[in-house]
Every structure is written in C-alpha cells, then in structure tokens.
C-alpha cells in the first residue's frame, strides 16, 4: 500500500522531468552522432587520398629503380669494355717490362 502511494506521488512529477531531459538529450545525441559520422567520412576520404599517394610514390620508386638498374647495367658494360682494353694495355706493358727485366736478372 505504501508503495502504491509512493508511485502515485512520484510518477506525476517524474514523468515531466524525464520528458524534459529526453527533449534535451535526444537532440544533443543526434548532433554528436552527426559530428562523429562527418568526422568518419572525412577520415575515410583522407585514408583514400593517402592510399593513392602511397601507390603513386611506390610506382615512381619502382620506375626509378628500374631506370637506375638499367643505367647501372649500361654503365657496367661500358666500364667492362674500357677496363678490358685498359687491362690488355696493362698486361702488354707488364709483359714488356718483365720481358726486359727478367733476362737482365738471369
């Protein structure tokens, strides 16, 4: 009985207070949710842009690496040709010098 009397006293005053609180809380929650969703959309766009930029940089690095490899291979073949002729000249010079020096020592 006391509980029923308490309910009769509390409910008429509590319902308007709860309704007023919900009237304020629901719009605030909607504004916060909208802000969160907008931030997520912006971050999604940023992630997409960063992904595209990284893909472009990776492609550029691969192209540069291929070009550098080809340049080094071409340079090495030129160097090999030059060094082989230089080696031939050096060997001929050593043969002359040693050919001239060895008989003198013997």
Rosetta constraint file for C-alpha pairs under 8 A:
AtomPair CA 1 CA 5 HARMONIC 6.32 0.50
AtomPair CA 2 CA 6 HARMONIC 6.13 0.50
AtomPair CA 3 CA 7 HARMONIC 6.14 0.50
AtomPair CA 4 CA 8 HARMONIC 6.13 0.50
AtomPair CA 5 CA 9 HARMONIC 6.29 0.50
AtomPair CA 6 CA 10 HARMONIC 6.01 0.50
AtomPair CA 7 CA 11 HARMONIC 5.65 0.50
AtomPair CA 8 CA 12 HARMONIC 7.05 0.50
AtomPair CA 9 CA 13 HARMONIC 7.38 0.50
AtomPair CA 10 CA 14 HARMONIC 5.85 0.50
AtomPair CA 11 CA 15 HARMONIC 5.89 0.50
AtomPair CA 12 CA 16 HARMONIC 7.34 0.50
AtomPair CA 13 CA 17 HARMONIC 6.85 0.50
AtomPair CA 14 CA 18 HARMONIC 6.14 0.50
AtomPair CA 15 CA 19 HARMONIC 6.12 0.50
AtomPair CA 16 CA 20 HARMONIC 6.09 0.50
AtomPair CA 17 CA 21 HARMONIC 6.19 0.50
AtomPair CA 18 CA 22 HARMONIC 6.12 0.50
AtomPair CA 19 CA 23 HARMONIC 6.00 0.50
AtomPair CA 20 CA 24 HARMONIC 6.46 0.50
AtomPair CA 21 CA 25 HARMONIC 5.93 0.50
AtomPair CA 22 CA 26 HARMONIC 5.69 0.50
AtomPair CA 23 CA 27 HARMONIC 7.08 0.50
AtomPair CA 24 CA 28 HARMONIC 6.48 0.50
AtomPair CA 25 CA 29 HARMONIC 6.01 0.50
AtomPair CA 26 CA 30 HARMONIC 6.17 0.50
AtomPair CA 27 CA 31 HARMONIC 6.18 0.50
AtomPair CA 28 CA 32 HARMONIC 6.20 0.50
AtomPair CA 29 CA 33 HARMONIC 6.00 0.50
AtomPair CA 30 CA 34 HARMONIC 6.03 0.50
AtomPair CA 31 CA 35 HARMONIC 6.20 0.50
AtomPair CA 32 CA 36 HARMONIC 6.19 0.50
AtomPair CA 33 CA 37 HARMONIC 6.15 0.50
AtomPair CA 34 CA 38 HARMONIC 6.12 0.50
AtomPair CA 35 CA 39 HARMONIC 6.12 0.50
AtomPair CA 36 CA 40 HARMONIC 6.16 0.50
AtomPair CA 37 CA 41 HARMONIC 6.17 0.50
AtomPair CA 38 CA 42 HARMONIC 6.18 0.50
AtomPair CA 39 CA 43 HARMONIC 6.11 0.50
AtomPair CA 40 CA 44 HARMONIC 6.05 0.50
AtomPair CA 41 CA 45 HARMONIC 6.31 0.50
AtomPair CA 42 CA 46 HARMONIC 6.25 0.50
AtomPair CA 43 CA 47 HARMONIC 6.06 0.50
AtomPair CA 44 CA 48 HARMONIC 6.23 0.50
AtomPair CA 45 CA 49 HARMONIC 6.23 0.50
AtomPair CA 46 CA 50 HARMONIC 6.07 0.50
AtomPair CA 47 CA 51 HARMONIC 6.06 0.50
AtomPair CA 48 CA 52 HARMONIC 6.24 0.50
AtomPair CA 49 CA 53 HARMONIC 6.13 0.50
AtomPair CA 50 CA 54 HARMONIC 6.08 0.50
AtomPair CA 51 CA 55 HARMONIC 6.16 0.50
AtomPair CA 52 CA 56 HARMONIC 6.21 0.50
AtomPair CA 53 CA 57 HARMONIC 6.13 0.50
AtomPair CA 54 CA 58 HARMONIC 6.00 0.50
AtomPair CA 55 CA 59 HARMONIC 6.17 0.50
AtomPair CA 56 CA 60 HARMONIC 6.15 0.50
AtomPair CA 57 CA 61 HARMONIC 6.06 0.50
AtomPair CA 58 CA 62 HARMONIC 6.17 0.50
AtomPair CA 59 CA 63 HARMONIC 6.18 0.50
AtomPair CA 60 CA 64 HARMONIC 6.09 0.50
AtomPair CA 61 CA 65 HARMONIC 6.00 0.50
AtomPair CA 62 CA 66 HARMONIC 6.15 0.50
AtomPair CA 63 CA 67 HARMONIC 6.14 0.50
AtomPair CA 64 CA 68 HARMONIC 5.97 0.50
AtomPair CA 65 CA 69 HARMONIC 6.01 0.50
AtomPair CA 66 CA 70 HARMONIC 6.15 0.50
AtomPair CA 67 CA 71 HARMONIC 6.06 0.50
AtomPair CA 68 CA 72 HARMONIC 6.01 0.50
AtomPair CA 69 CA 73 HARMONIC 6.06 0.50
AtomPair CA 70 CA 74 HARMONIC 6.07 0.50
AtomPair CA 71 CA 75 HARMONIC 5.97 0.50
AtomPair CA 72 CA 76 HARMONIC 5.89 0.50
AtomPair CA 73 CA 77 HARMONIC 6.24 0.50
AtomPair CA 74 CA 78 HARMONIC 6.32 0.50
AtomPair CA 75 CA 79 HARMONIC 6.01 0.50
AtomPair CA 76 CA 80 HARMONIC 5.92 0.50
AtomPair CA 77 CA 81 HARMONIC 6.28 0.50
AtomPair CA 78 CA 82 HARMONIC 6.24 0.50
AtomPair CA 79 CA 83 HARMONIC 5.77 0.50
AtomPair CA 80 CA 84 HARMONIC 5.84 0.50
AtomPair CA 81 CA 85 HARMONIC 6.39 0.50
AtomPair CA 82 CA 86 HARMONIC 6.05 0.50
AtomPair CA 83 CA 87 HARMONIC 5.71 0.50
AtomPair CA 84 CA 88 HARMONIC 6.07 0.50
AtomPair CA 85 CA 89 HARMONIC 6.26 0.50
AtomPair CA 86 CA 90 HARMONIC 6.11 0.50
AtomPair CA 87 CA 91 HARMONIC 6.02 0.50
AtomPair CA 88 CA 92 HARMONIC 6.15 0.50
AtomPair CA 89 CA 93 HARMONIC 6.14 0.50
AtomPair CA 90 CA 94 HARMONIC 6.13 0.50
AtomPair CA 91 CA 95 HARMONIC 6.06 0.50
AtomPair CA 92 CA 96 HARMONIC 6.22 0.50
AtomPair CA 93 CA 97 HARMONIC 6.15 0.50
AtomPair CA 94 CA 98 HARMONIC 5.81 0.50
AtomPair CA 95 CA 99 HARMONIC 5.56 0.50
AtomPair CA 96 CA 100 HARMONIC 5.96 0.50
AtomPair CA 97 CA 101 HARMONIC 5.98 0.50
AtomPair CA 98 CA 102 HARMONIC 5.62 0.50
AtomPair CA 99 CA 103 HARMONIC 6.93 0.50
AtomPair CA 100 CA 104 HARMONIC 7.09 0.50
AtomPair CA 101 CA 105 HARMONIC 6.49 0.50
AtomPair CA 102 CA 106 HARMONIC 6.37 0.50
